[in-house]
Amino acid sequence: MAQFTTRLHELGLQFMQGARFWHVLDASAGKDQAANWIIATYQQLSGKRPTTLGLGDGPNDAPLLEVMDYAVIVKGLNREGVHLHDEDPARVWRNAA
């Protein structure tokens, strides 16, 4: 697996674990970048920054949840779960079921 991941990196790709599957993605793209683009576009058009809420159930959702104002982590099939740098209970909610 390490050789495969290294080769993907050499090709400008990343190997990312989701809740159920592994994904090969462009290394320069991610859910966080897409969300930031949407937030910036909304702010440019409306003159206001929206309050954001993201939901995720796998490790590949962590970058998205990190850029949201509020995050809901749904217990999924993935044993690794979702780990965030900022797990402030005022901002992050984890469901139990």
N, C-alpha and C positions, 0 to 999 in steps of 0.2 A: 504494500500500500504506500509506503514512503517513497519508493521510486516513481510510482504513478503520480503521486502528489507533486513531487519535484519536477517531473516532466511537464505536468500541467502548468506549473508556475513558470517554467521556462517559455511556455507558449502564451503566457499572459492570461492564464485561466486560473480559477480557484476551485477547489473541491470542498463543498460545504455540506454538512449534515443537517437534514431537516427532521421533522417529527417522524416521518415514515421512511423517507428515501434520502439518498445522497444525491447532490446536484453538482454539475459542472457548469460554472458561470464565468463570464468575463470578469477578470480581476478588478477592472475599473468601474464596475457597476454593482449596485446593491440596492436593497429595499430602502436603506437609509438615504441614499442619494436621490432615489425617486421621490421619497417623502419630502426631503428638503426642497426639491425642485417644485413640487406641488405647493408647499407652504410659501416659498418665495414668490411664485407666480400669483397665488391668491393675494398675498400681501401687496404685491405691485399693483394688481388690478383694483383691490378694494381699499388700500391704504390702511388695512388692519391686519395684525397677525392673528391667525386663528388659534383657538385652543385645540390641541390635538389629542387623540386617543388612539392607541394601537393595540391590537390583539395578536398574540402569537402563541405557538405551542411547540416550537422546536428551536434548536440552537441557531438556525439560520434566520430566525426572527429577532434575535438580540440586537443587531445593529439598528433595525427599524424602531424597536421599543426604546432604545437609548435616546433617540431624537424626539420622541413623543413627550408631550407634557404629562400624560397619564398613560400607564401601560397595564394591560390585563394579560396575565400569563395563564393560559388554559392548560390544564394538565393533559398531556398528550400521551402518545404511545412511546415516545422517546425516553429512554432511561436517563439520558444525560440531563434532560430538562433545559430550562432557559436560565442563564445567569447574567445579571446586569451589573454594571459598575455602581450604579445608583439604585439601590433597592429600598429607598425611603418609602415607608408604608403610606405616607400621604400621597405618593405618586404611583406606586406599584401595588397591584392587587393580584393575588394568586387564588385561583379557584381550587377547591379541595377534591372535587369529583372529576 
